[in-house]
Structures are given as C-alpha cells and as structure tokens.
Amino acid sequence: MAKSYVGMVAESVRPDPAENVVVGIFKQYEDVLVQSIVTSFGLDFLLFKNADQHGGDVDTIHNARQIGPDAQMRYKNAENARAYAERGPYDSKAYHTDPRYKEVNAQMSAQKKAGALTDAYTGKPVARNADMDLDHVISAKEIHDDRGRVLSGLRGEDLANSPENLRPTDRSINRSMGAKSMEEYAAQLERDAPARSARIRELKSKGNLSDRERKELAKLEKLSEADPQTMRSEYERSRKSYEAKLQRAYYTSPQFVKDTAKAAGKVGVRMGLRQMFGFIFMEFWFSVKEEFRRQDGRQGLDLSDFFKKIANSIQKTAQKIRSKYKEIIAKFGEGMIGGMLGSLTTTVANIFFTTAKNVVRIIRQAWASLVEAVKILLLNPDNLLFGERIRAAAKILAVGASVIVGRLVEDVVSKTPVAAIPVVGPVVQTFCGTFVTGILSCTLLYFLDRSELVNRIVEKLNAIPSVEKAVMSFRRQAELVEQYAAELMQIDLGRLKQEADGYYALADQLAAAQDETQVNGILHSVYRKFGWDTPWQGDFDAFMQNRNNRLVFS
C-alpha cells in the first residue's frame, strides 16, 4: 500500500515494548525529523515555494476587492487585471441618462403628483411640490469602480439602474450625501444630530429670516427627518441583491470554473510529485541507514568505504523502486487527490475570507492526512482489524496535526527579527517547524502505541464481531489452502507412487515374517537397498552393552 508522508511516519514508528523508552523515543525522533525535512519541508520548499499565493490560486470577488488595501493581494489571472485596467473612466451622464433610470424617475414623478410617493430614507409621505431625487442606493461610481463587478463581467449601468438600487428621497438628503457611502453618511447624520437640532432651534427663535437662513432651516429640517437605520436597511437590502447578482454571474461562469480546475490540477500534480518523490527519498534514506548500520568487522570507515556504501544504498533503492512501482503510482494518485481537494477548499474559503500562505499550506497538509486516514478507514488495504484500523487512522491524523503545528511555528518565527537574517533566517524557520513537528508527532505516536488506555480500547474494538472480521478469517484460510496447494503441485507423483508401492511391499513382508530373525533380515535388506547407514557398528548386542554408545538414526 502506498502511503503519504504521515502514513510513512505512522508506519515506521513501531516501538519495541522491551526497549528503554528514552532510547526508543529518541530513535524515532531522528526518523521523524528526517522525514519532516525531506517531505513536508524540503519538497514543499522545492515544489510550493513560489506556488503558494496569498489569497489562494483563483481570483474571487472578495479577494479582488482587497487589492490595494492589502499590499500582498494580486490578481491570479492576468486577464482579470487587464479587464479592470480597461474598464474606462466613470461617466456620470451615462448612468443618469440610462433608459431604466429615466423610466423609474418618471414613475416617481407620477406618484409624487398623485400624492402617493413616500421618501425611502425618511419613511414619510412626500408633498406634491417637494424637490425629489432618484438616488442610487449603492452609488453609480462605486459600482463602476468595483473590482468584484468587473470580475463578474456585468455592466455597471445594468446594476446601478436596477429597481433594487433606485430609491426616491428629498433632494437635500441626496445631495448632502455627496461621495460618501451610505454607512458614512448615516454615521454623520447621527453624529451631527445634536448640533443640527441646536441650529434649528436657533433659526426658529429668530423673528425674521433671510432667504439664505430659510433655505438652511428647510435643509436642516429635511436632514433631521432622515432615519439612519432606515437608510442602512435600504442599503443592506440593495447590497444583498447586488452581491447575489455578482456571485451568480461570476461563480457560475466558464472562466471561474476553468481557473478553479486549472489551479486544482496544478496543485494536485505538485502534491502528487511531493508524495512520489518523498517516497523515493525515504526509501533511499532507509537504505543508507541500513547500509551504514551493517557491521563488516572493521572499526574505521575510509572514503572508499563511504562511497561504496552510498552506491550500495542507491542500488538497493533502485531495486525497491522497481518492485514497488505500483505503490509509487498509487502514491502520486493519493497526493494528487489531496492536492486537488486542498486547492478546491482554499478557493471556496477565499470566497468568504482571504487565506494567507500559511493557511494554504495547512489546508493542503490537512487534506493529505485526511485522504490517507479515510483510505485506511474505508478501504482497509492492509486488512486490519477494526481497532487497529482506528489506531492507524489516528496515527495518520496525529502526524498530520503535528505537521500543521510545525507550520504554524514556522510562520510565527518568520515574523521575528531572526527571519530577516540573510541565509540563516530561512534555515532557522525550517528547523524550528521541523523540530516541533518531530517532537510532537513522535510523542503522540508513542502515546497511541504504549498507552494502556488506548491498547484496551483497541482490544475492545478488535473483539467486536463483524462480517468483515469473518471475511478476514476466511481470507486467511484461503491463503493457507492456496499455499498448501502450491506445495502439493510441486510433488513428483510418479516417484510418490513408486515409493508408496515400495512401502506397501515392505509392510507385506514384515506382516508375513514368522519370527524376529526374519524381521531383522528384512530390515537389514531395506537399509542396504536405500543405502542407509545403520545406527550401530559391529554386533548389535556387543554395541548395546557399552553404555557410552548411542544409537544415531540419520
């Protein structure tokens, strides 16, 4: 069975119950640290160093809007960047002379003349002679310059002048809003309410007002009628409709599907290569370790011996790889599935929030561990009993979690002054992450193997009767019968029959013997016929009288 990095670690850590705990655990620390460096850190550095991106591998509406405010955010698809750059300047006239805007504006005027119009931001009826505007709840300029809107491919005029985004309100309210967003304007109305009320009282206390003061009073009274909560409600309703249109258009578009599939494929191939080369490198490491541990009777090791052992290790690794090519292919497939699932998960996550590079790596590692654990739980390729299967899956998840913690530690170290040191910084980051991964994973694996509680649970689970357990027993019996049948097939039937006939003839002769003398003669003739050596020398009675002699049957 092919195993991912965490699968290989979990498989390799099998403590000897008779071994000293301290000695044993440090041996396992060594193995896990090496495997961490080679796979989760070394190969990730080679395959994903420049591949992991802030915000994932696919443009999303959420992330596109972070470009600018977030210094690390970039477009993932150059075509999307080009489309935004070529959107053209904002043309207010084009938005306010749109046929749909004119149509709704005419309906508003008709309702006002009929005395049936209500101000959307005050909730009060509108007088027939009131000066009214038709307001874009989400401003036309905001829609025009919205990166999410450009990403969706929808026209700004269509969105700005939809019925959900047009609301009638008093001209004083609309034009005092200016370029502010609805939230900014509502907050300003709440903030200025005390000063505005004081100014209204001041103007009303005067006997005669100038034209300018009368206009000011009218405007302030209209602003006082505006309800900030109503304005916010109108904005939220319009925004909800607006976002739904963008998401439906973009996330169902062929371009998004293509980008998502392309990104998943790239990450899947990289993860497949990571798992495949990790398997090969670890086979080489174990071969080197075995070669240098082998004693050849000499104390020292010269340079020629060193290169000879390395050459032997490479040769053994090549032989193992040739015999395990199916496992290598399976490993690539497992890594590719985990990588694709990780990429898809990252893309979905970025629809709602921005994932940092370390989050992308964590998601990828989590899926690699989950794919391996699910394979053990559902497919059970090693024919483990239920309890042992649960333990094996727990080991996979434990090592995967340890790698994730190591990644988090590496990310924390990357934000310290040490990381800024040339050459040394990246090495320290990798060492710290790998060290934590090794210590934590080995500790968890030893707990899962040595804990009395865990072992009792595993025994209980193994004892649960199940159809699968019976099938495994029958499968083992079938294997034994198959082995026995293979051995029988190698027997020379002609020779077997010949020997059987000889034994039958011998049995008949012995049965027909009249006394011991005849039996003795028959047995001697058999010894001579088959060339067997007698277990005594000379006269039998004389031989047996010597207590130092022994009968040896060969």
N, C-alpha and C positions, 0 to 999 in steps of 0.2 A: 504494500500500500504506500502510495506517495504521501509525504507529509509536508506541511508548511514548516516555517522556522519554529513556530511554537509547538507544532506536532513533533518535530525532531527533538526539541529540548525535552518535552514531556516524556518522550520515548527513551531518551538517553539517560535521564535521571532515574535510576532504579537503585536505591540504597541497599547495601548489604546489612541485614539486621545484626550480624555479628561484628561489624566494623565499628570502630570508635566514631562516635557522632561527629566530633570536631574534625577529625581527619577526613571522614567521608564528605562532610558538607563543603569543606574547602576544595576537595577534588571536583565536586560538582560546580562550585563557584567558577572554577577555572574553565570548565567546559561551556557553561552558560555565557560567561563573559566573552569567550572567543566567538561563540555563535552569534551573540548580540552584535559584536563588532562586524563580523562578516556579512550578516544578513540585514538585520533591522537598521543598522547604522551605516556599514560600509557600502552595501549595494544600494541602499536608499540614497546615499550621497552621490553615487555614480549615475543612477537612473532617474532620480527625482530632484536633484539639487536645483536645477533651473526649470523643472516642470511644475512643481507646486506653486500655485499662484494665490495671492491674497484675493479672496472672494471666489475661489474655485476656478473652473476651466471654461465656464459658459456664462455669457452675459445674461443678467437678469434685470428686470425693471428696478428692483431695489438697489442693486449694485451700481447700475448706470447712474442713478441719482446721487451716488456717493462720490462720483468722480468730481474732483475739485475740493470739496470739504475733506475728503480722505486722501491724503497725499500718496498713499500706496495703491489706490484703486486705479485700474486701467481697463480699457476695453479689451476683451479677449478676442473679438473678431474685428479685424481692421475695417471690414465693410460697414459695421455699425458706427465706428468712429468717423468714417468718411460721410455717412449719411447725416450725422449730426452736424458736422462741419459745413455741409452743403444745404442745410435747412433753409437758409436765406434769412434776411432781416425781418423783424416784426413789422407788419403793415397793419396799423390800426384800422385804416379805411376798409381793407379787405374783410376784416372781421365784422365791422359795424354796418357794412353795406351788403352783407350776405342776405340772400332772399329769405332764409329762415329767420334771421334776426328781424328783418322788416315785417315779416308776417306776424310774429309774436308781438312786435311793437304795435302793430295796427290793432291786434286783438285787445291789447292793454288799453289803448286809447278808446276803443269802443266800450269796454267795460267801465272806464272812468266816466264817460259821458252818460252812461246808463246808471251811474251811482252804485255799481256792483263790484268795484275794484277794492281790494284790500292790500295794504302795504305789507310786503313779505317780511320786513325787518322790524316793524312796529306792531303788527297784528291788528291795526286799526283801519276802519274804512277811510277811503280817500275821497276828498272833496272834488267836485266836478271841475273846479278851476285850479286844482293843485298842479304844481310843476313836478312831473314824474320822469324818471329814467328807467330804462330796462337794463338791469345790472347783470353782468357775467359773474355768477357766484364765485367760480374759480376764474380769475382774470384771464382774458384772452392772451396777454403777453406771457403769463405763467405757463399756459397750455402750449403756446408756440415754442417756448424755450425748454420745455420739459423733456429731459433725455429719455424718460420712460415712454413718452408719447411718440418720439421719433423712433425708438426701438420697436414699437408696436406697428409702425408703418401707417398709422391712421392720420388723417388730415386734421390740422388744428381747427380749421373753420367748422368742420363737422362736429367736433367735440364741444367747442366753445358755444356753438349756437344750437345745441340740443335742448329740448324743452326742459330737461332736468337741470340745466345750468343757467337758465334765464329767469330772473325774478324782478317784479316791479318794486321800486322803492322811491321815496322822495329824493328829488334832485340834490338837496342839501346833504342828505346822508350819503348818497352815492359819490358825489364829487369831493366831499371832505375825506373820503377814504383814500383817494389818490392811488399810489402804487403799493399801499400796504396790503398784506394778506388779511384774510378775514379774522384770524386769531389776533393778529397785531392790532387791527382796528377795534375789535371788541374789547381787548385789554385796555386800549387807550380810552375808550368811552367810559369804562369802569373807573379808570384811574383819574380822569378829568371830571367825573360827576360832581364832586363837592365844589370845585372851582366854578364849574358851569352853573350850578344851582345858585351860587352866590352872585354870579354876574347877572343871572336872570332877575333875581330879587332886586339887585341894584338898578337895573334898567327900568323895571316896573315901578320902582319908587319915584322915578323922575316924573315930573308933570308933562313936559313936552319933550319928545324925542326927535332927533334929526332923522333924515332918511337913512343915513348910514346906520344909526343906532336901531331904527325899526327893523332894518334888514338883519342886523346882527341878532336882535332878540328873536325874530322869527326863525332864524337858522338854529340858534341855541335851543329853542323850544322843540324844534324838529329832532335835533340830536338827542334831547332828553327823552323823546318818545321811543327812540331806538332801543330795542331789547337785546343786549349782548347774548343772552342764552338762546333767544330765537335765531339770531344771526348764526350762532355756532351750529345750531340744529340744522339750519338750511345748508350750511357749508358741509356738514358731515353727510347729509343726505346726498348732496350733489357729488361730493368726493367719492362716496361709496359707488355710485353709478359710474363715475368716470373711471375709477380704478378697475371695476369689473370689465368695462369695455376694453381697457388696455390689456388686462391679463388674458381675457378670452381671445383677443386678436393675436397676441404675441406667443403665448404658451401653447397655442394650437397651430402655430404657423409652421410650414415646412422648414423654414430656416432654423427655428429653435430646435425642432426635432433632429435636424441634420447636425447642428452644433453639439447637441447633447449626445447623440450616438457617436459622433467623431471623438468627442472628449472621452466618453466611456471606453471606446475601443483603444485609444492611446494609453490610457491609464491601465486598462486590462492587460495589454501587451507588456507594458513595463512591469506590472506586478507578476505576470507570468514568467518573464525573464528573471525577475528578482528571486522568485521561488525556485526556478530551474537552476540558475547559477548558484544560488545558496546551497541547494542540494549537492551540486558538483563540488563546490568549495569545501563543504563539510565532509564529504567523502574523502577528499584529499587530506583534510586536517586529521581525520581519524586514522587514515593510512600512515601519515607521517608520525603521529603519536604512537601508533602500534609498532612502527619500524624502529623508532628510537628507544622504545621501552624494551625491545627484544634484546636479550643478553647474548653476546657472542664470545664470552670468555675473556675479553680484554677490558682493561680498566680505562684506557685512554681512547680518544677519538680524533684521528687526524683529518686533514682536509679532504683527502680522497675518500675516506670512510663517510664523511658527511655528505659529499655529493653522490656517493653510491646509494646511501640510504634515501636521499631525495629522489634519485632516479627510480629506485625500487618502489617508493611511495607513488610516484606518477604512474608507473606501470600497473600497480595494484588498483589505483583509482580508475585507470582506463578500462581494466578488466571488469571492475564493478559497474562502471557506467554502461558498458556493452551488455552486461547481463541484466541491467535494470533500466533499459531504455523505455520500457512501458511506464515505469514509475516516474521517469523524467517527463514524459509526455503528460501523464496524469497530473504531475505537479504544476506544469505550465498551465494546464486547464483550470486547476483549482485556483492558482494565483490570478488567472485572467477573470474568473467569475468574481472573486473577492474584489479585484480592482475595479471591475465594471460596477458592481454594487456600491462600492465606496464612492465612485465618481457620481453615480446617479443620486446617492444620498446627499453628497455635497451640493449638487445642483439644486435639489429640492430645498435644502437648508438655506441656500442663498436667495431663494425666492422671498424668504421672510427676514433673514438677517445675514450679515456679512461674516463669512468664515475666514479666520486668519490662517496663515500657512500651517501653524502647528495643529490647528483643528482639522485641517485637511488630512494631515499625516495620521492623526489619531483616528479619524473616521476610516481611513484606509486600513490601518492595523486592526481596528476593531472588526471590520468585515473579514479580514484574513483569518482571524481567530474564530469568528462565528461560523464561517464556511467549514473550517476543519472540525469544529465541535459538532455541528449539525450532521456532517458526514458520518461521524462516529456514532451519534445517537440514532440516526435514522437508517443508515445503510449498514452499519456494523461490519465493515470489511474484514476485521480481524476475528470475527466470531467470538466476541467477548460476552461473558455473562452480563446480565443487566447491571448488577452492582459495579463490576469492573468497567463497564461502558460509561456509567455515570462518573466514576473516578477519572477515567481517561478524558472525558469531555471537560471535567472540572480542571484538570491539569492544563488543557489547552487554553481555557479561559483565564486561568491564573497567570500563565506566562504572557498571554496577550495583554492582560491588565498591567502586568509588570512593565512591559514594553511601553505602554501608554504613559505610565507614571514616569518612566525614564525620559520619554519625550517631553513631558511637562517640566521636568527638572532641567533638561537641556534648554528649553525655552526660557526658563527663569534665569539660568546662567547667562544666556545670550543677551540679557538686558542689564548685566552688571558691567562695571569697567573692565573686568578681566577679558570679556569677549572682544573688546576693542584692541587688544594687544595683537599686533601682526603675527601671523603664523601660529603663535601659541594659543590665541583665543579660540579658534575653531577646534583645536585639539582638546582643550580643557572642556569645552561644551560636550563633545562626543564622549570623552572619558567619564564625565560626571553622569551623563544619561545612561551610559553603558554600565557603569558601576552600580547605580541604583537598580537598574533592570536585573543585573546578575544577582545581587544580594536578595532582592525581594522575590524574584522568581524561584531561586533555589530554596529559600525559606518556606515559601508556600508549597513547593513540590515535596519537600521533606515532611511538612505537616500532613499533606494528603497521603503520603506513604506510611508514615510512622505513627500517626495519631491513633490511639486506641479507639477513640470515638468514631473516627472515620472508618477504621477497619471493621468495627462492629456493624456500622451502617451498611457497609459494602457486603458483609457476610449475610446480613438480613435480606438485602435486596437480591443477592445471588440465590438465596434459598426460596425466593418466590416462585411457585410453579407457573410455568408459562409454556405456550405452544412452541415458542422459539427455543426454549431450553430443551424440549423433547426433540425438536428438529436438529439441534446441535449434537445431541447424543446419537441420534440415528446417523447423522452425517459422519461422526467419528467412527461408528461401527462400520459404515460403508467404506471408509478409508482403510480400516484394518483388513476387511474382507478383500478389498482390491489389492492390498499389498500381499496378502497370503496367496491370492490367485496368481499374482505375478510371479511369486516364488515357485508355485506349482508348475507354471508354464515352462520353467527352466529345467524341469526334471527330464532325464533321458528315459522314456517309457520302455524302450526295448531292454535297456540294461536293468531297469527296475523289475521287469517281468523275469528276466534271466536270473537275477539274484533271488527273487521270490521263489522261483521254481527250485533253486538250489537249497533254500531254507526248508521248503516243504519236503524235499528228498531226505535232507538231514534229519528232519523230525520223524519221518517214517522209519529210518534206520535205527534211530535211538529207541523208538517205540518197539521195534522188533528185537532189540538186544535181549539176550537171555540172562546175562549176568554183568557184573561190574567190569570184568575183563574185556568183554565185547564193547561196552560203553567207552572204556578207556581207549581201546583201539580206534573206535570211530572218531573220537575227539582228536586223537593224535593225527589221524589222516586228514581231518579238516584243517588243523594247524599247518600241516605240510602243504596241503592244496593251496591255501591262501598265502603261504609264506610268512606266517606269523611266528614270532619268537615266543617260546614257552617261558612262562614266568619263573622257571627254576632251572637249575643246571644239574646234570647227572641224575642219579637216582632220587626219585621224589621223596621216598621215606627218609633217606640219609639227609637230604636237603632240609626237610622239615624238623629233624632232630636238633639242628643247630638253631638256638634261639636268636642269634644275630641276623639270620637270613630273613628276607622279606619277599613276599610274592608281589611282583610288579607286572601288572597287565598293561600292555601298550597297544 
